[in-house]
Amino acid sequence: MLLLENVEKTFNRGTINEKKALNGLNLSMKDGDFVTVIGGNGAGKSTMLNMIAGVYPIDKGKVILNGENISRWSEHKRARFLGRVFQDPMTGTAADMEIQENLALAYRRGKRRGMRWAITKDEKEKYRESLKVLGLGLENRMTSKVGLLSGGQRQALTLLMATLRQPDLLLLDEHTAALDPKTAAKVLEITEQIVAENHLTTIMITHNMKDAIRMGNRLVMMHDGRIIYDVSGEEKKNLRVSQLLEKFEQAAGEEFANDRMMLN
């Protein structure tokens, strides 16, 4: 489903602020894989998602999605095949629009646009049924402005919008980091349910090592713009946080020092 082949990206090349963000990154994912990604600050995690989404052009290498080389595709062209949820709950929705209007925008993404805007009766029913999956009662508030929702409700809605058309690849960039623990747990529960029911190929960046171990069928650890540890199956299920830290120190040759991840 996804192949990253020797991907390199350097920012501010030739200046005092030069930073090599991706350093010969290689990653291969099968259809239905759910990969959790961990690593310290500056490891290249978010840059990797931005390269897949086409936010920045890559300097070298290939990005292949579902057999198609999309390395030179624009961001808007790739958006038809990708779903993405960001860390900030306010990023993925339009606050001044109704819940059903936000869902309509997501559902019609990539479709031919006409002059007609009205949401059809069939569409409303589809959105109502989709909202029920969240278990937040939003199906009874479809005409409410999204700006009135809490951060957790908005993030759950963003997740639903990103998966409404079943993307080839779902990108989750620390999508629970800005939420309180109880709300984050609920959004993760919804995430697991949506991914499993729709058999979505997913990459989830997280700073919580316990969540990285518990969720998905595969875990990768990044350092200095490359993957230094890749584990799946029973070995992943049996991992403990202490073992994960030990693996990092063995692979990276240095002590893991990321307060945000350690505190989680």
Residue, then its C-alpha position, 0 to 999 in steps of 0.5 A: m500500500l505504501l513504500l518510502e524508498n531512500v527518502e531524503k529531505t533537508f531544510n534550509r540547505g546551505t545555511i547555518n540552520e541547515k537540518k537534515a530531517l529525513n536521512g534515507l528513510n525506508l518504510s514498506m506497509k501492506d494493505g491494512d497495516f496499522v503502524t505506530v511511530i515513536g521517537g524523540n524531538g526532531a526524529g523526523k516523524s511529522t516530516m515523514l507524514n508531511m512528505i507522504a502528504g506532499v506538504y513539502p517536496i522530497d529531495k531524493g527517493k520515492v513515495i509510492l502509494n498503492g502502486e503509484n509513484i506520487s513523489r512529484w504529485s501536488e498536495h491537493k492531488r494526493a489529498r483524494f487518497l489520504g485522510r489526515v488528523f493533526q494534533d490541534p483539534m481546531t485544525g481539521t474543522a470549520a468552526d463557523m459551519e454546522i456539523q453536517e456542513n463539515l461532513a458534507l465538505a469531507y464527503r464531497r472531497g475530490k468530487r466534481r463541484g456544481m452550483r448546488w450546495a443543499i445537503t440531500k436527505d440521503e446524505k443527512e441520514k448517512y452523516r447521522e449514522s456515521l456520527k452515531v459511531l462516535g458515541l458522543g450524541l452529535e447525531n442529534r446536533m447536526t445543525s450545531k456550529v462546530g465552534l461550540l464543540s469541545g476539543g475532544q468532540r472536534q477531534a473525533l469529528t475530524l477523525l470521522m471526516a478524514t475517514l468518511r470516504q475510506p482513504d487509501l492511507l490514514l495519517l494521524d499526527e499525535h492526534t490526541a496530544a492536545l487532549d486531556p487523558k480521559t478525552a484522549a482515551k475516548v478518541l483512541e477508542i474511536t480510532e481503533q474502532i474506525v480503523a478496524e471496521n474499515h480495514l484502513t492502512t494507518i500511520m499513527i505518530t504518538h508520544n505515548m509509548k504505552d499507546a504505541i505498544r498497545m495499538g496497531n500491528r506494528l511499531v517503528m522507532m525513528h531517530d535522526g530521520r530514519i527508522i532504527y527499530d521495527v517490530s510487529g506480531e507477538e514481539k510487539k505485543n510482549l514489549r514493555v516500555s523499559q525494553l523499548l528504551e533499551k532498544f532505542e539506546q542499542a540502535a541509536g547508540e545514545e540515551f533516550a532523552n525526551d521528557r514528553m515521552m518519558l512522562n507518558 
